[in-house]
């Protein structure tokens, strides 16, 4: 019997254990790092973000936004506070973003929310000690998909200098034939409007794409396709394969300084080149 390559639980034996690790690590992060929680960027109940600070003086610090995954229909910013460990250790302010979930809300709402969250950061992060001109972004899975709209070609310059997209979804059409269709019911219009492969992007943004070596074939294929798309549009983009990592332990590692994913995130934040 064939398994659905998009049903992550079927391909990651320790799925629940890894999610539990991430959530517990995020609880510890909120207890140990200096932060400002539940800052609103809009009027909706899900339109808020958490800001985490590195030690020391808060003035003109680099700023990094993270957008969580969950196939657009699960998890929250609280579940991924741990990503701030790596960001703040690298000397930057971490902004972890919340957004509404499908199917109660449609893709158009989610994309609009993360774009408005970016605008809020650019307009207001200086009040919290950040330098908006240094803004970088990362996202995992559905969060990588949403993050791609932050350096979209409709707004050039986009305000995003560098982006790190991990285990992302850049072609939505195959998801209509997956288990996910029963859960979020992607429409043909949503696929056409919100497939990153069919969009233009800001050529000034440097992009790191990454995918776990143990991810299923569609994640590798989509990352390679998006790499070609971005390079064809003039973006300096690279693809990194994370050794011995799957869809879940790769994102867990974003909150683990010194891991392969954590090192890539830290380098993105500081502007250091990626290792070959």
N, C-alpha and C positions, 0 to 999 in steps of 0.2 A: 504494500500500500504506500503510495506516494505521500510525503509530508509536505505541508505548506512551507516554503522557504521563508515566508514572512512571519510565521508564528514562532516567535523567538523562544517561547517556553519549550517547544518541541526540540530545540537544537542546543539549549543551554541547560544541562542537567541540574546545575546549582542555581537556577534562576531565582527562586525565592530566597535562598541564602544570601546571594549577592545583593538583591534588593534590600534585604534586612541590614546588611553591612553598610550600604550606602545611607540608609535612613538613620541608623545609629551614629554613624560618623557625622552626619549632618546635625544631629542633636548635640553632639559634643562640640561641633564648630560654633553653634549658636551660644553655647555656654562659655566658650573660651575666647572667641574673637570679639573685639570691639565692633559693634554694629549699630545701625539705625534700621529698625524693622518696619515693614508695612508702610512704606512711603508710597503715596498714591500718585499714579501718573495719568489717571482718568477717573471717570465717575462710576464705572462698573465695579461690582463686588470683587472681581478677580483682577482688577487693574491696579496692582501694587508691585513693589519691588523691595528687596532687602539690600542694604549697603553694608559691606564689611570693609574694615580698615586695617592696613598694616601698622606695625608699631612705629612710633616716632611722630614727627611733625606732619600735620595734614595741610599741605600746600602744594598746589600744582603737581599732584601725583598722577601717574598713568591710571587709566580707567579701563576696566574690562567688563563687558556684559556677557552673561551666560544664559542660554535658553534651553530648558530641559526638554527631554523627549517623552515618549509614552504613546506614540501613534496618535497624537493630538487629542487623546481621550482619557488620559490618566496621568497621575503624579502632579506635583506642585513645586513651587520654588523651595518650600521647606524641606522637601525630600532631597534637594541637591545643594544645600548650603555648603556641603563639604568641598565643593569646587573652589570655594573661597580660600581654602587652606593653601592651595598652590598659588593662586593669584596674589594673595597678600604676602606670602613668603617671597614672592618675586618683586615685592615693593609697590604693588598697585592696589587700587581700590577695586573691589569686586562688587558687581551689581547683578544680583540673581533675580530674574524676571518671572512674574506669574502672568498667566493668560487664561482665558476662558477655554472650556473643553468641549469637544464634539461628543455626541451629536446634538446636544442642547443648543450649541452655537455652530455656525457654519465656518468654513475655511476663511472666507472673506473677513470675518470678525477677528479671527486669530491673527491673520497677517496684518490687519490694520492695527491691532493692539501692540504687537512688537515694534512696528514702525513708530507708533506714538510713544512707546517706552524709550526708544532710541532718541526721539526728539526731546523728551523730557530730560534725559541724561545730558544731551548736548546743551540744553538751555539752563540746567540747574545744578549740575554736578560740581561746578566751581564753588557753590555754597557749602559743599561737603568736603572741600579740599582737593577736588580732582581737576585735571586739565582736560577739557573736552576735546582739544585738538589731538589728543593721544588715544582716542577711543578705539579699542579693539573688541572683537566679538567672537564667541564660540557657541556651538550648539551640538547636541547629540541626537541622532536619529531624526524624529520629527522636528526637534529643535534645530538641527542643522538645516533642514528644509526651510524653517521659518527664518533662520539667521541669514539665509541667502537673499532675502528680500530687504535686508538692511544695507547691502551694497548693490542694490538694484540699479539698472541703467536709467531709470526714470528720474533719479536724483543724483546728478553728477556736479560737483563732488558729493559723494554719499556721506561723508563724515566718518567713514570707517577706513582706517589705514590698513588693518590686517584682520583676517578671519581664519578661524580654525573650525572646520566642519568634520565631525566624527561620526562614522557609520550612518551617513545621511541618505535621504530619499529625494531623488532629483527627477524622477519620472513617476508620476502618480498613476498612470494607466494600469500597470500590472497589479496595483493594489485593489482594483475593482474586481479582480479574479481571485482574490485572497480571502482568508477568513475575516479580514477587517471590513469587508463590504457589508457584512451583516451588522457591524457595530457602528460604523460612521456613515455608510451609504454615500460614498463620494459620487457626485453627479458628473456627467460628461462635461458640463460647463466648468466645474471646479477643476477637473483634470486639465482642461484646456487653459484655464486662466492661471493656475498655480503650479504648473510643472516648471521647475527652474531650468530644465534643459531647453525650453523654448523661449527663454527671456535673455535680454541683454544685461550686462553687469558693468559696474564702474571699473574701468581699466586701471585705475590708480590703486585699487585694493589688492594687496598681496594675500594669497589664499593657500592655506595648508589643508588638503583633504587627507583624511586618515580612515583606515578600515582595519578591523582585526583580522589576522590571518585565518582565524577559525570562523569567520562570518560566512553565512550562506552565499551562494553565487550571485544573487541579485544585488547584494550590497557592494560586491566587488565590481560587477558590471556597471552599476549606476555611478560609482565613484570614478571609474575610468572614463565613462561617457561624459560626466560633468567636467572632469579634468580637460578633456579635449575641447569641450565647449568653451570653457574659460580661457584656455590658451588661445583658441581661435579668435576670441574677442580681445586679445591683447593683455589679459591679466597674467601676472607672474604667479603661476599656480604649480604646486608640487603635490605628489601623492605619496603618503607614507603607509607602509604595512606594519601593523603592530604585532610583533612576534608572539605567538601562542595565546592570542587574545580573541575573545568572542564579543558578541554585541553588548554584553552586560559587564564583564570584568574590564573591558576597555574604558567604559564611562566611569566605573568605580575608580580606576586609576587616575582619572583627571584630578581627583582630590588627594592623590598620593604623590607628594613631591619626590622626585627621583625616579619614578616609574617612567616608562617610555612615553606614555600619553601625557603624564604630568610634566615631563621635561619639554615636550613639544609645546605644551600650553605656556609654560614659564618663558620659553624662548620667544613665543609669539608676543607675550605681554611686554617683554623687555626689548624686543626688536632684534634679538640675536639671530643669526642665520641658523637654519635647521642643519643637523648633521647629515652628511651624505648618506 
